Amino acid sequence: RRLPAPIFVGASEAMGARIAEEGSDLPGIGIEMRPMRYDTNTTDFTHLLGRVWGRTKDDDDRFAKLGRTPPEYVGKDGLEWFYEPDLMGKAGTKEIEVDAKKHPVRVVGWRDSPTPGTKLELSVDSNLQSLAANLLATAKLKNNPNPVVRGAVVAIDPSTGEVLCLASTPTYDLKKFEHGISKIDYAELTEDDNHPFINRCITPTYAPGSTFKIITSLAMQESGIFNTSTTVYCDGAFHMKKARLKCLGHHGQTSYLKALKLSCNTYFCTMGTRVKIDALAKAAREMGLGEPAGLDVRNDVRSGVVPDPEYKAKHELGKWFEGDTANTAVGQGYVAVSPLQMADVVAMVANRGVMYRPHLVHAKGTAKADMVTVSPEVTHRVDAPDSFWSTLIEGLHMVVGPGGTAEVAEIPGLDWAGKTGSAEHSKDEQTHSWFVGFAPLDHPKIAIAVLVEGAGHGATVAAPIAREIVKAYLFPANARVNSSSAP
């Protein structure tokens, strides 16, 4: 068959006009208008939206299972891949008259009219997304030889699960893929040691550090030992038979609220070993760890790790020891989570036991007049006394108050809650910097998780980033502006 086939996509108006004018000198070459998606911001939304390009056999196979034929250009990752079946619409059938040599002569008409795809209205706040991307990219890391900041920011509305921002750095420019990326540019991206293709928001490969103490608190409650009057003596470490786990300080006699405020490892290691690993693992799973978060993007299918004796046995890592339980209680050892999962955890605390599936799409429809809001979906529910949630929230509020580990995150005129974390990952490198939190304290509107690789203590880099994002969202200089990928 000698039917038209695209040989170049993205011609400018000037280029198209010139080809039309010199058509007689270019036999067999013509121009045709095709609907294409485009992105107004090609760097800040890269991991969230994803790329669109020519289809492959994998795309054909995927759509064959749906009983559909994909268009010439399809979503390759991110939201574009996930919602491609909605966005693509239905192609029409064009009838073309051909001559004896099968050359097209003229368009006779349409047998079936094309049907436009579904419009998506995103929940993402474009100002917040750009701010998060900029704060990550420009963060100052002390004693870190890598000039490129690797990190993630996830912010969600805890009452619905709607994603307000989802930023990962380093990023890359989607413009490079618009007309086919060169081999040199593609090699530069794939061979980059900072791995810009990775969406760090949804990749559960990080130890959560002390942010896991939220889960340990729930395990204490469910094991019947959650008591604000119970104290543990901290002399600077948690002692085991043959080892010790260092604490941030020498806290002396320490109760629960003091332990949370100062992030006392000795207290939480002690409580973790009292409740045992099964209780810790159960609480972690109840708060959504150990399974995909279920975000509407490609590749959010990784579970992370909620360790227990069975996990060590399966991976031939030896016997489970008390030290493994102690490490788990403070978010170290084999625990692996993503920033999105930890944003879900702190959102559940804000909701006093209810977690909604995180999602990027606020509404869907074929036209503005018939857009239907996506209904919130409960994914996890923890039945604990209201007194437990009140005490936990009080402790997290103290963390961002005077003398707390995240005192730097205080915002004048705002009561809010949070937890710092410093996750060890390599003997000779600085810890990863974590912060999770929600605001306001009453009627929460935003839950946030910030991770910055190799940035040290959670209060050093992660907490200040969270502070600026929460301030911008709750006290905006301008009205919110939603952003989406245009058809």
C-alpha positions as a printed Julia matrix, in Angstrom:
487×3 Matrix{Float64}:
   0.0     0.0     0.0
   1.15    3.52   -0.71
  -0.92    5.38    1.85
   0.42    8.43    3.65
   2.77    7.82    6.58
   4.32   10.46    8.85
   8.03   11.09    8.33
   8.34   14.2    10.52
   6.22   15.45   13.4
   6.11   18.96   14.78
   6.7    21.06   11.68
   6.38   24.8    12.24
   3.78   26.89   10.42
   6.52   28.41    8.28
   7.85   24.98    7.32
   4.35   23.73    6.49
   3.63   26.78    4.34
   6.86   26.33    2.38
   6.14   22.65    1.69
   2.62   23.56    0.5
   4.01   26.26   -1.81
   6.64   23.97   -3.33
   4.46   20.87   -3.47
   5.08   20.28   -7.2
   8.81   20.0    -6.5
   8.24   17.54   -3.67
   6.25   14.66   -5.18
   4.76   12.35   -2.58
   5.32   14.79    0.28
   2.53   16.78    1.86
   1.42   18.26    5.14
  -1.43   17.27    7.44
  -2.74   18.7    10.69
  -2.79   16.15   13.5
  -4.06   16.64   17.07
  -1.13   16.35   19.49
  -0.78   16.81   23.23
   1.58   19.42   24.48
   2.9    20.49   27.88
   3.09   24.12   28.94
   5.77   23.31   31.54
   8.27   20.77   30.23
  10.5    20.38   33.3
   8.57   20.73   36.57
   5.86   18.23   35.57
   8.07   15.69   33.81
   7.7    12.72   36.15
   4.07   13.47   36.88
   2.83   13.77   33.28
   5.24   11.55   31.36
   6.17   11.47   27.67
   4.12   10.95   24.5
   5.71    9.33   21.44
   5.29    6.78   18.66
   3.77    3.48   19.63
   5.7     0.21   19.85
   4.79   -3.47   19.94
   4.39   -3.23   23.71
   1.77   -0.54   23.19
  -0.01   -2.64   20.55
  -0.03   -5.65   22.9
  -1.34   -3.57   25.8
  -4.25   -2.18   23.81
  -4.99   -5.5    22.14
  -5.89   -6.8    25.61
  -8.36   -3.92   25.86
  -9.79   -4.71   22.44
  -8.63   -1.4    21.02
  -6.13   -0.09   18.5
  -3.79    2.59   19.87
  -3.21    5.86   18.03
   0.13    6.61   16.38
   1.33    8.54   19.42
   0.74    7.22   22.94
   1.69    7.97   26.53
   4.93    6.28   27.53
   5.01    6.88   31.27
   3.49    8.91   34.08
  -0.11   10.04   33.9
  -0.03    9.97   30.08
   0.49    6.19   30.11
  -2.05    5.48   32.84
  -4.88    7.46   31.22
  -4.04    6.79   27.58
  -7.2     4.65   27.11
  -9.26    7.68   28.23
  -7.25   10.33   26.42
  -6.98    8.62   23.02
 -10.65    8.72   22.09
 -11.71    6.73   19.03
 -10.25    7.17   15.57
 -12.56    7.66   12.61
 -12.36    5.79    9.29
 -11.33    7.87    6.27
 -12.22    6.61    2.75
  -9.55    7.43    0.16
  -9.77    6.99   -3.61
  -6.61    5.52   -5.14
  -5.46    5.07   -8.75
  -4.41    1.84  -10.44
  -0.97    2.08   -8.82
  -2.52    2.49   -5.36
  -1.55    6.15   -5.16
  -4.01    8.28   -3.13
  -6.06   10.55   -5.38
  -8.6    12.18   -3.12
 -10.46   11.84    0.17
 -13.95   10.53   -0.5
 -15.28   11.03    3.03
 -15.51    9.56    6.49
 -17.17    6.21    7.2
 -17.02    6.75   10.99
 -16.5    10.12   12.62
 -13.66   10.32   15.16
 -14.61   10.6    18.84
 -12.59   12.94   21.05
 -10.89   11.59   24.15
 -11.76   12.29   27.76
 -10.66   15.58   29.28
  -8.81   15.37   32.58
  -8.77   18.1    35.19
  -5.85   17.59   37.55
  -5.77   18.27   41.26
  -2.16   19.45   40.99
  -1.49   23.04   42.02
   0.85   24.37   39.32
   2.31   27.06   41.58
   3.0    24.52   44.32
   4.5    22.06   41.83
   6.91   24.64   40.45
   7.82   25.84   43.94
   8.56   22.29   45.11
  10.7    21.55   42.07
  12.65   24.78   42.56
  13.16   24.28   46.3
  14.52   20.79   45.68
  16.79   21.78   42.8
  18.28   24.75   44.68
  18.63   23.13   48.12
  22.05   23.7    49.7
  23.63   20.44   50.85
  26.58   20.62   53.2
  29.37   18.06   52.99
  27.77   16.46   49.95
  30.12   16.22   46.94
  27.24   15.75   44.48
  26.14   19.16   43.1
  22.87   17.65   41.84
  20.1    17.45   44.44
  18.25   14.14   44.44
  14.95   14.25   46.24
  11.16   14.29   46.22
   8.21   16.28   47.52
   4.69   14.88   47.75
   1.75   16.94   49.0
  -1.82   15.67   49.15
  -5.2    16.76   50.42
  -5.71   14.34   53.33
  -9.5    14.58   53.13
  -9.67   13.26   49.54
  -6.28   11.84   48.55
  -5.97   14.41   45.75
  -2.32   15.12   44.91
  -1.37   18.79   45.22
   2.23   18.38   44.06
   4.49   15.51   43.07
   8.01   16.76   42.38
  11.14   14.68   41.8
  14.68   15.85   41.12
  16.76   15.72   39.07
  14.33   16.11   36.23
  14.76   16.41   32.46
  13.21   18.5    29.71
  10.33   16.85   27.84
  11.06   19.11   24.86
  13.92   16.79   23.97
  11.35   14.11   23.11
   8.94   16.29   21.11
  10.45   15.56   17.7
  12.43   12.47   18.55
  15.33   12.62   20.95
  18.85   12.3    19.54
  21.03    9.33   20.45
  23.47   11.67   22.19
  20.8    13.31   24.34
  19.21    9.96   25.19
  22.55    8.43   26.13
  23.3    11.44   28.31
  20.09   10.86   30.25
  20.37    7.08   30.57
  24.04    7.19   31.59
  23.59    9.99   34.14
  24.62    8.72   37.6
  21.82   10.8    39.13
  19.2     8.79   37.21
  16.82   11.56   36.11
  14.28    9.05   34.74
  13.53    7.78   38.25
  10.43    9.21   39.89
  11.71    9.36   43.46
   8.22   10.17   44.76
   6.97    6.65   44.1
  10.13    4.55   44.29
  10.1     2.79   47.69
  13.82    2.29   48.22
  14.41    4.55   51.21
  14.62    3.82   54.92
  12.15    6.23   56.56
  14.28    6.89   59.63
  12.48    8.43   62.6
   9.33    9.22   60.6
   8.58    5.5    61.2
   8.08    6.3    64.89
   4.52    7.2    63.9
   4.0     3.53   63.0
   5.76    2.36   66.17
   3.31    4.52   68.14
   0.38    2.68   66.55
   2.0    -0.68   67.33
   2.28    0.42   70.99
  -1.41    1.35   71.02
  -2.51   -1.93   69.46
  -0.28   -3.9    71.85
  -1.8    -2.19   74.89
   1.34   -0.4    76.12
   0.66    3.11   74.82
   0.87    5.2    77.96
   2.12    8.77   78.21
   3.21    8.18   81.82
   5.55    5.27   81.04
   9.18    6.4    80.93
  12.44    5.0    79.6
  15.87    6.14   80.72
  18.01    7.37   77.82
  21.77    7.54   78.43
  22.5     8.23   74.76
  21.9     4.76   73.33
  19.69    1.68   73.28
  21.7    -1.22   74.68
  21.49   -4.8    73.47
  23.51   -7.86   74.43
  26.34   -7.29   71.99
  25.63   -3.87   70.49
  24.17   -0.43   71.07
  22.01    1.79   68.88
  22.97    5.44   69.22
  20.43    8.13   70.17
  20.47   11.79   69.15
  21.17   12.87   72.71
  21.2    11.97   76.41
  17.56   12.53   77.26
  17.43   11.04   80.75
  14.04    9.81   81.97
  11.83   10.1    78.91
   8.07    9.78   78.45
   6.22    9.36   75.13
   5.6    13.03   74.28
   9.16   14.01   75.14
  10.47   11.06   73.12
   8.49   12.11   70.04
   9.41   15.78   70.4
  13.15   15.01   70.71
  13.06   11.89   68.51
  14.56    9.67   71.2
  15.79    6.41   69.63
  16.3     4.81   73.04
  12.62    5.19   73.92
  11.26    3.88   70.61
  13.78    1.04   70.36
  12.74   -0.03   73.86
   9.05    0.12   73.0
   9.62   -1.61   69.69
  11.32   -4.56   71.34
   8.52   -4.75   73.89
   5.74   -4.97   71.27
   7.84   -7.33   69.08
   8.28   -7.34   65.31
   4.89   -8.85   64.44
   3.1    -5.88   66.0
   5.37   -3.41   64.19
   4.83   -5.15   60.85
   1.06   -5.29   61.4
   0.88   -1.56   62.18
   3.03   -0.74   59.14
   0.76   -2.69   56.81
  -2.34   -1.12   58.35
  -0.85    2.27   57.44
  -0.29    1.29   53.82
   3.37    0.26   53.86
   4.48   -2.9    52.09
   2.09   -2.41   49.16
   1.8     0.01   46.19
   0.23    3.35   47.03
  -1.98    3.03   43.96
  -1.26    6.41   42.36
  -2.64    6.9    38.83
   0.74    6.91   37.07
   2.82    4.2    35.44
   5.24    2.25   37.67
   3.5     2.82   40.99
   3.46   -0.94   41.44
   6.34   -1.35   43.88
   5.58   -2.34   47.43
   8.65   -1.44   49.46
   9.62   -3.59   52.44
   7.93   -4.24   55.77
  10.51   -6.6    57.31
   9.85   -9.55   59.6
  11.49  -12.95   60.25
   9.85  -14.4    57.13
  11.39  -11.63   55.02
  14.9   -12.4    56.27
  14.39  -16.13   55.75
  13.03  -15.64   52.21
  16.04  -13.54   51.23
  18.51  -15.79   53.07
  19.59  -12.99   55.4
  19.87  -15.17   58.49
  18.04  -15.28   61.81
  15.9   -12.41   63.12
  17.51  -10.71   66.13
  16.39   -8.19   68.73
  18.57   -5.65   66.96
  16.48   -6.08   63.8
  13.35   -5.23   65.78
  15.02   -2.21   67.37
  16.19   -0.97   63.97
  12.73   -1.43   62.5
  11.14    0.56   65.34
  13.17    3.63   64.33
  12.81    3.13   60.56
  16.19    1.59   59.85
  17.43   -1.87   58.89
  15.4    -3.48   56.11
  12.46   -1.05   56.05
  11.96    0.51   52.6
   9.32    3.12   51.73
   8.57    5.83   49.18
   7.85    9.51   49.91
   4.31    8.96   48.57
   3.73    6.15   51.07
   4.92    8.34   53.93
   2.68   11.2    52.76
  -0.19    8.71   52.97
   0.87    7.71   56.49
   0.85   11.27   57.82
  -2.43   11.97   55.97
  -3.94    9.03   57.82
  -2.86   10.59   61.12
  -4.43   13.89   60.05
  -7.67   11.98   59.34
  -7.44   10.09   62.66
  -7.31    6.67   61.06
  -8.58    7.0    57.48
  -6.44    6.85   54.33
  -7.65    7.72   50.82
  -6.11    6.49   47.6
  -3.8     9.21   46.22
  -4.84   10.42   42.76
  -3.85   13.12   40.31
  -7.13   13.54   38.43
  -9.75   15.72   40.09
 -12.44   15.35   37.41
 -13.08   13.62   34.08
 -15.46   14.29   31.18
 -15.79   14.8    27.44
 -16.45   18.53   27.81
 -16.26   21.2    30.48
 -20.02   21.03   31.0
 -20.04   17.36   31.97
 -16.91   17.0    34.09
 -17.46   14.51   36.92
 -15.41   14.77   40.12
 -13.44   11.65   41.03
 -14.84   10.2    44.25
 -12.4     9.64   47.15
 -11.63    5.97   47.76
 -10.77    4.7    51.24
  -7.84    2.26   51.06
  -7.01    1.8    54.75
  -8.81    2.36   58.02
  -7.34    2.0    61.52
  -9.75    1.65   64.4
  -7.96    3.28   67.33
  -9.35    5.41   70.2
  -9.63    9.11   69.53
  -7.45    9.66   72.6
  -4.59    7.87   70.83
  -4.81   10.08   67.75
  -5.05   13.2    69.92
  -1.91   12.25   71.85
   0.03   11.35   68.71
  -0.99   14.61   67.04
  -0.05   16.56   70.19
   3.42   15.0    70.07
   3.83   15.78   66.36
   2.74   19.35   67.08
   5.49   19.59   69.71
   8.04   18.45   67.1
   7.53   21.69   65.14
   7.28   23.78   68.29
   9.94   25.34   70.53
  12.69   22.85   71.33
  11.36   20.21   68.92
  13.57   18.56   66.3
  11.72   20.52   63.59
  11.55   23.85   65.38
  12.95   25.34   62.16
   9.62   24.49   60.48
   7.55   26.78   62.71
   5.18   29.04   60.76
   3.93   32.18   62.56
   0.18   32.1    62.99
  -0.14   28.4    62.12
  -0.42   25.35   64.34
   0.72   22.27   62.51
   2.32   18.88   63.08
   5.32   17.01   61.72
   8.13   14.53   62.2
  11.75   14.64   61.13
  13.79   11.66   60.04
  17.45   10.98   59.33
  17.86    7.7    57.46
  21.22    5.97   57.38
  22.0     4.32   54.04
  25.78    4.16   53.71
  28.53    4.11   56.33
  30.55    6.95   54.85
  27.74    9.2    53.58
  25.37   11.67   55.19
  21.91   10.46   56.11
  18.88   11.11   53.93
  16.84   14.05   55.21
  13.13   13.38   55.85
  10.17   15.41   57.01
   6.48   14.51   57.06
   3.66   16.65   58.39
   0.18   18.09   57.99
  -1.5    21.47   58.44
  -3.46   23.09   59.93
  -3.63   21.09   63.14
  -7.43   21.38   63.14
  -9.19   20.62   59.83
  -6.02   19.62   57.91
  -5.86   20.73   54.28
  -2.4    19.52   53.28
  -0.23   16.52   54.16
   3.36   16.54   52.99
   6.43   14.33   52.75
   9.87   15.63   51.78
  12.95   13.51   51.13
  16.39   14.82   50.17
  19.15   12.28   49.63
  22.39   12.74   51.54
  21.27   16.01   53.14
  21.79   15.09   56.8
  19.26   15.58   59.59
  15.6    16.03   58.69
  15.59   19.54   60.14
  18.53   20.62   57.99
  16.97   20.56   54.51
  13.68   18.62   54.36
  11.8    20.49   57.1
  12.55   24.0    55.69
  11.35   22.87   52.25
   8.12   21.55   53.77
   7.67   24.81   55.68
   7.86   26.91   52.51
   5.43   24.68   50.61
   2.87   24.66   53.43
   3.15   28.44   53.77
   2.64   28.91   50.03
  -0.41   26.65   50.0
  -2.21   27.95   53.07
  -1.22   31.6    52.68
  -1.06   32.05   48.88
  -0.1    35.36   47.32
  -2.2    34.43   44.27
  -5.18   32.23   43.58
  -4.59   28.55   42.89
  -4.03   27.61   39.27
  -4.57   24.02   38.16
  -2.41   22.51   35.44
  -3.04   19.62   33.1
  -1.74   18.08   29.92
  -3.69   19.65   27.08
  -5.01   17.45   24.24
